[in-house]
């Protein structure tokens, strides 16, 4: 099978997702430094997720006029690939906060959001594309 770009990107996402899942299993017992590693894993997983979405949309023949996370998320939501566009945008905002500044209060909030909602979104994403790969 000749795999497409989205499939290759998804394989990278899968590795990042598994590492993130492992890190979140004991997040309450982690040191501050280890939590920073969890945030880094979240950033990697999110980056690969939106890029996989973009590659998949292109593969499906959709015209991508802006290759930005916000545009890709909105397009994927309209295409019914992701179910909760607002939470994906919130996840994007949290990724941006963590990538561009260090604020302990926001850091704690992002860890809580990651544990309460963001990981579930990434898990849905993972399941959706894992089925796509297995059916191709």
VOGU-3710 file (C-alpha; in Angstrom, 3 decimals, decimal comma):
1> xxxxxxxxxx> 0,000/0,000/0,000  1,327/3,401/-0,931  0,522/5,551/2,082  -0,486/9,142/1,621  0,864/12,159/3,459  -2,021/12,207/5,956  -1,385/8,557/6,815  2,309/9,205/7,408  1,465/12,259/9,524  -1,083/10,220/11,477
11> xxxxxxxxxx> 1,556/7,595/12,259  3,662/10,348/13,835  0,604/11,632/15,702  -0,065/8,129/17,000  3,402/7,976/18,571  2,947/11,404/20,183  -0,571/10,489/21,358  0,642/7,300/23,056  3,414/9,215/24,842  0,897/11,850/25,970
21> xxxxxxxxxx> -1,513/9,174/27,190  1,261/7,570/29,249  2,236/10,912/30,778  -1,352/11,716/31,756  -1,885/8,442/33,603  -0,130/9,807/36,678  -0,275/13,566/36,104  -1,318/14,313/39,692  1,874/12,739/41,026  4,258/14,496/38,670
31> xxxxxxxxxx> 6,776/17,168/39,616  6,614/20,608/38,030  9,388/19,652/35,630  7,554/16,481/34,613  4,342/18,468/34,073  6,293/20,726/31,743  7,159/17,576/29,796  3,447/16,719/29,628  2,770/20,159/28,158  5,512/19,582/25,580
41> xxxxxxxxxx> 3,938/16,240/24,629  0,551/17,970/24,343  2,060/20,586/22,029  3,588/17,871/19,804  0,350/15,873/19,686  -1,760/18,937/18,925  0,601/20,105/16,188  0,522/16,710/14,511  -3,265/16,488/14,903  -4,069/19,725/13,097
51> xxxxxxxxxx> -1,491/19,000/10,411  -2,975/15,525/9,893  -6,386/17,168/9,547  -5,019/19,555/6,928  -3,365/16,751/4,968  -6,537/14,664/5,136  -8,733/17,545/3,961  -6,400/18,063/0,985  -6,448/14,316/0,307  -10,260/14,530/0,227
61> xxxxxxxxxx> -10,007/17,224/-2,439  -10,883/20,216/-0,283  -9,256/23,500/-1,121  -7,232/24,788/1,809  -6,894/28,540/1,363  -5,120/29,086/4,706  -2,761/26,568/6,215  -3,339/27,714/9,790  -4,560/25,636/12,716  -7,685/27,799/13,180
71> xxxxxxxxxx> -8,711/27,516/9,516  -8,008/23,764/9,413  -10,000/23,173/12,619  -12,978/25,160/11,335  -12,855/23,347/7,988  -12,592/19,928/9,654  -15,545/20,815/11,893  -17,666/21,834/8,894  -16,664/18,561/7,193  -17,799/16,684/10,348
81> xxxxxxxxxx> -14,372/15,169/10,900  -14,190/16,672/14,381  -17,272/17,084/16,543  -16,528/19,932/18,952  -15,046/22,849/17,066  -15,213/25,221/20,044  -13,200/22,898/22,262  -10,643/22,415/19,480  -10,284/26,201/19,249  -9,849/26,306/23,038
91> xxxxxxxxxx> -7,202/23,600/22,724  -5,471/25,741/20,075  -5,585/28,761/22,394  -4,041/26,729/25,208  -1,321/25,420/22,894  -0,582/29,008/21,854  -0,430/30,194/25,468  2,042/27,475/26,388  4,158/27,994/23,264  4,563/31,746/23,676
101> xxxxxxxxxx> 4,683/32,498/27,384  5,227/30,951/30,775  2,595/31,769/33,361  2,200/29,371/36,278  -1,551/29,986/36,697  -2,207/29,406/33,001  0,117/26,410/33,072  -2,010/24,828/35,812  -5,226/25,615/33,905  -3,873/24,053/30,711
111> xxxxxxxxxx> -2,877/20,884/32,590  -6,420/20,727/34,018  -7,981/21,328/30,570  -5,706/18,708/29,071  -6,808/16,203/31,669  -10,526/17,109/31,573  -11,280/17,773/27,874  -8,325/18,098/25,515  -7,143/14,523/25,842  -10,669/13,246/25,106
121> xxxxxxxxxx> -10,712/15,298/21,885  -7,352/13,899/20,841  -8,579/10,397/21,678  -11,663/10,879/19,441  -9,363/12,170/16,717  -7,097/9,153/17,155  -10,023/6,703/16,964  -11,477/8,391/13,864  -8,231/8,236/11,905  -7,209/4,812/13,199
131> xxxxxx> -10,454/3,469/11,664  -9,711/5,309/8,415  -6,244/3,755/8,216  -7,532/0,268/9,023  -10,179/0,529/6,287  -7,774/1,652/3,553
//
